């Protein structure tokens, strides 16, 4: 039984798989901030008449 992990996980995967469940907090924060900045820039360009191809 040398192959069995010392701390089995509920999903049966690697024990280290649960230590990092997804993207780090700084990446999520940076993504949200970049998305918000892009949205504000698009809204400003549209309201000031400088973008969206004149539609």
N, C-alpha and C positions, 0 to 999 in steps of 0.2 A: 504493500500500500504506500509506496514511496511517491506515487504520482498524485495522490489525493491532496488537495490544498488543506492547510491547517485551519482555515476559516472558510467553510463553504458558503457560497452566496445563494440567495433564493432563486436566482435565475440559472444557476449552475455554471456561470461563466467564470472568468478570471477574477480573483479578489481585487485586483487593482482597477478593474473596469468600473467599479462603483466609486472609486476615489475621485474621478474627474468626470462627472456626468454632463458633458456638453462643453460649450464655449466658456472661456473665462469671463469674469465680470467686466474686465476692461474692454474686451472685444465687443460685448453686448452694448456697453455704454457708448463706445466709439461709433458703433453702427447706428444706434438710435440718434446720436448727435449729428452724424453725417446725413442721415435721412431727413432730420428736422431742418438742417441748414439747406439742403437741396429743395425741400418743399417751400421754405420761406423764399428762396431765390426765385423759384418758378412763379410763385404767387406775385412777388414784386415785379418780375419782368412782365407778367400778364397784365397786371393792373396799371403799370406805367406805360403800356403800349409798345414795349420793346421786343416782345417775343411771341411765340406760338404762330408764327407765319401770318399774322394779320387776320386770324379767324375771328 
